[in-house]
């Protein structure tokens, strides 16, 4: 009897404590936001562009109705306000559902806004909202507005936001001239008084009006699409420069974020005759202070494979491999040096050299930190050391052209 009484009491207690579905959100009442674009209007207000997912269209592609009409996988809504929250609330007057930001995984900042106002005034609203994900990726629209960017429809990936995220991920892994950063990582950089910030760039390629039309997706070669483009350099939260090519890759290399890339070297009088693809890479940075002057050492070690040879080369010869490795070291050193010199010209320590000095020589750092960006960093001496090794040559020991040359003898 006592057991039954305890069991009954336990069941009653659990019934009282269970929260049930008091905070339930019906899917039919939610407008799921996949991407957010933020621009600056002519009168200085914030213009918010929201990319809303059409669930039925995403599940079954672009749906055709009885009259043969088609609907895109996303719908765009926009509104303006004196701050981000006001713009979001104003946008709700155009939508029959509650804006739901928990699945927003892309934030796009217009270039004009990034240059004139910077990112700092935008962060609080996104960081404060418990529904907003700080793992969302942030990009800056390169030579474009965030509105044009968010409105662009993309082939293959039905949701344009997913196309941007995947492109950034794969291009960083395969090429190394772009970077994917989350909102949380950008906030961490902006808070640091010793570092400047970099953010990945993306741009609309082609006619931005054509990119918003369904007809653009019905072509095998769309006239307009989205493409990863450069790295944005931010100083005190504001966009000051764009990095492309070797400067961009050199920057990513120093930051130890290269996952894979291709390096071409000259051989036998032919330009870029040998292609080398990296497999493993590690960059280490150390600092010293001598007579009040800081010194930085950058050591990069890379291992990779021969990917392609366009001239007759006998890579079974150890001396040939040694020479290839020497040329690779020279090429990598050149890229790292270009990236550092460009950053020093902008007085923007995007590599975190100041942080390295602070951690390794805290006492000396106290004396120089106030003048780090304007005095010490632009004249900083950086010693670059590169180790490059060829580990494999693929399925061929000799180049295809070497075999042809031997057969002709």
N, C-alpha and C positions, 0 to 999 in steps of 0.2 A: 504493500500500500504506500509506504514511504517512497519507494522508487517511482511509482506512478505520479506521486505528487511532485517530486523533483523534476521529472520529465515534463510535466504539464507547466511548471513554473519556468523551465528553460525555454519551452516553446513560446510562451507568452512574452518572455523577455526578448527573444529573437525577433518576434513579430513587431515589437515596439521599436527595436533598434534598426531594423531593415529600412533603408532609405527609399526603396521602390524606384519608381521612374519619375521622381519629382522634377528632374532636370532634363527630361527627354526632349529631343529635337527631331521632328519628323523630316525625312529627306525631302518631302514635297513642299516643305516650308523654308528650305535653305537654298540660297544661291551660292554655290561653291566657287570661290575665287581661286584661280590658278596662278595668276600673275597680276602685279600691280605696277603701273607706270606713274611716275611723278614728274611733272614739268612745272615751269614757272610761266605765268601769264604775263601779258604786257603791263598790267597794272600791279604786278608784284605778288599776286596771289598764287596759291598752289592749285594745280590742275591734276586731278586724279583720274587715271584711266584703269578700269577694272576688266580683266579677262575672265568671264564667267563660263563655266563648263555647261554644255548642254548634254546631260547624261545619256539620253536616248540616242543622240547623234553620234556620240563617241562609241557607244556599244555596237551600233550597227552601221557605222560609216556615215556619210552624208545621205540623209534620208530623202527619198523622193515621194511626194504626195500624189494624190489622185490627179492633180493637174500637171504633174511633171516637175514641180518646183523642188528645189533642194535647199537644205538648211546646213549651215556650217557647224562644226563641233563646238564652237565657242561663240558667245555673244559679248559685245563690248558696251559698257556703260561708262559714262564719265561725268564729273562734276567739279566745280571749283570752290575754294574756301580760303579763309585767312590762315587756316592750319589744316593738318592732315585729317584730324578728327572731324572737323566741320565739313570738309569735302566729302568724307565718307558718309556722313549723315545726310548730306544733300543728295548723294547718289541714291540713297535708299528710297527717295521719293519717286524714282523712276523704275523701281524694281518691285515686283509683287511678292518677293521673298526676302528673308533676312540674309544680309551679307554674312557669309561664313568664311573667315580667314584662316582656319586651322589647316587647310590644305594649300594655302598660297606658298609656293616653293620658289618664286622668282620675284625679285624687286628690281625694277628698271628705273634708273635716274637719267633724266634728260641732260644732254651735255651743257646746255645754257644754264640750267639750275646748278649743276655741279661746279661750273666755273664761277658763277656770280654769288650764289648763296652758300655753296658747299653742302656737305653731308651732315654736319653737326646738328643743324636745326631740325633735321628729319628723324633723327635716331630715337628721340624720347618716346614719341607716339608708338613706334614699332616695338621698342624694348619694354615699354610699360604694359602693353596689352597682353594679358595672360593667354589669350586665344591665338596670338600671333606666334609663328614658329621662328625662333632665332637661328634655326638651321637652314632657313631659306637662303638661296643664292642671290647675291647682289651683283649687278652689272651696270655699266654706264653706257648709254647709247652713244656710239661713236658717230659724230657728225649727223645726228638725228635727234628727233624728239622722242621721249618715252612713249607718247601716244601713238605715233606712227609705228613704233617698234611693237607695241602690245597688240595693235590691230592687225598685224601681218599674219596671214594664214600660211601654214607650212605643209608641204607634201610629206609622205611617209609617216611622220609623227603627227597624229591628229590634233593633239593639244600643243600649240606653239611653245608654251613654257617648257614642256618636256624636251622639245627639240633643242632649245637653248642649253638646258642642263646637260643633256647627253653630248652635245657638241663640245661644250667646254671640258667635260670629263675626258672624252676621247682625244681631243686635240692636245690637251695637256699631257696625256699619257703617250701619244704617238709622235708629237712634234715639238712641244716645249716652248712655244712662243705665246702661250695664253695661260691664264690661271683662273681657277674656280675658287671663290672665297664665299663663305657663309656670312650672314649678317653678324653672327657672334664674333667671327674672326675680324671683320672690319671694325666692329665696336672696340675690340681689344686693342687694335692698332691705333684707332683715333684717340683712345684714352692715354696712350703712352706719350709723354712729353719729349721722348728722345728719338722717336721714329716718325717717318712719314709713311704714307699708306699707298698701296697699289690695289687696283680693282680691275677685274677683267672687263674688256671692251667687246661690244657686239654692235653690228650695224645692219641696216636694211640695204641690201644690194639690189639695184634696179629701181623702178618707179614705185614709190611707196603707196600710191593710189592703186596701182595694179596689184600690189601685194595683198590688198584687202579684199579682192574680188575672187569669187569661186572659180571663175574662168581661168585664173592663174594656176589653179591646182589641176585643171583638166588637160594641161599640156605636159608632154614628156620632159620638156626642158623649161620649167617655169621662168618667166621673165623677171620675177622678183622673189627674193627669199631673204633669210637671215644668215649671217656669217660671223664667226668669231673674228674680231679685228682689234689687235693691239692690247696694250696694257695701259690703263690710266694711272698717272702719277698724281697723288693728292698731297698737298702741303697745307698743314693746318686745316685739313678737312676740305680744301678746295682743289679742283682740278687745275693743274698747271702745265701738264705735258702729256703726250702720248708716246709710248715706246713700241717700235715695230722691229721685225727682223732680228738681226744679230743682237741689238741692244736689249730687246725683249727677252730673247733666249738666254743671253748672258746674265740678265737679272734673275731669271728663274733658276739658273744654274747656281748662282751664288747663294740664293735662298734655300738651296738643297731640295727643290721641288721638281727637278727634272726626273720624269719616270721613264722616258724614252724619247729619242730623237735621232736624226740622221745628219751626219757630218760628211761633207764632200771635200776631197783634197785633190790638188793637181798632181799629175804624174806624166812624165815623158813629154812635156810640152803641151799636154792636153788639159784644159780647164775642167775641174771637178770630175776627174776621170774615175775616181774610186769613191764608192759610197760605203760609209761605216755606220752601223746602227748600234746604239748603246743598249746594253742589257742591264748593267748595274752601275750605279753612280753614287758617290758620297762626297759632300763638300763640308769641310770643317773650317771654322773661323776662330782665330785666337787674337789676343791683343796684348800689347806692352806699352808702357809709358816710360820714355827715357828723356831726362832733362826737361820734363814738363811737356814733351811732345808725344802724342799717341802714335802707335804704329799698328797696322793690321796685317795679319798673315792669312791668306786664303789658300787652302789646300784642297784641290779637287782630284779625285781618283775615279777613273772610268774604265769599265771593261765592256767589250762589245764584239761584234762579228763583222766580217766583210759581207756586205749585202750585194754589191754589184761592182764589176770592173769593166770599163769600156776601152781599155788598151791592153796590149799583150804584156802580161806580168806573170812571173813565176813566183807565186807566193809560197812554194815549198822551200824557197831559199830563206834561211833565217835572217840574212842581212836585209832582204827586201822587207820582211816583217818589221825589223827594227827601224828601218827608214820610214815606213808607213806610220809607226807609232810616234816617231819624232815629229812628223808633219801634223799628226792629229794633236799633239800637245801644243804645237805652235798655233794651230787654228783655234783651239779652245781658249788658250791664253789671250788671243786677240779679241775674242768675243767678250770675255770677262773684263778685259781692260777697257773696251769701248763702253760697256755698261757702267763701270765705275766712273770713268771720266765724264760721261753724260750726266750721271747723278750729281757729281761734284759741281758741274756747271750750273745745275738747277738748285744747288744747295739743299738737296733733298736726300736724306739718309734713308733710302727705302730698303737697305740691306740689314738694318739693325746693328750697324757697327758701334753706335753709341751704347747700345744695350750690352754688347760684348765687353766694351771698355768698363762700363759700370759694374758688371759682375766680376770681372777679373782684377780690376784695380779701383775699388770703390773710393779709396782716399784721394787718389789723384783725380778721379772723376768729379769730385765735389768742386775742384778748382777750375775745371774747364767746361762743365756742363752748361753754364749760362751762355758761353760763346761757341758751343759745339757746332751748331748749324751754319753760322755766319763766318766763323774764323777757322776752326780746326778741321771740320769735315771737308770743306772745299780744297784744302791743301794737304789732306791726309795722305801719307805714304802707305801704299798697299803693296805687299809682296805676294805675287801670285805664283803658285807652284801647281803644276798639272802632271798627273801620271795617267797615261793612256795605254791600254793593252788590247791586243788582238787575240781573242780566245779561240774563235772558230772561223772557218771559211765557207760554211755551207756544204753543199753536196759536191763541189768542184774544188780540186786542189789548184789547177791552173785555170786561167781565164779562157773563155770560149775562143777569143781572138788568138790566144797563144797556140791553141790546137790547130786553128786554121793556118797560122803562120808556119808551124812545123810541117804540116801536110804539103805545103807549097814548096818546101825545099827539095 
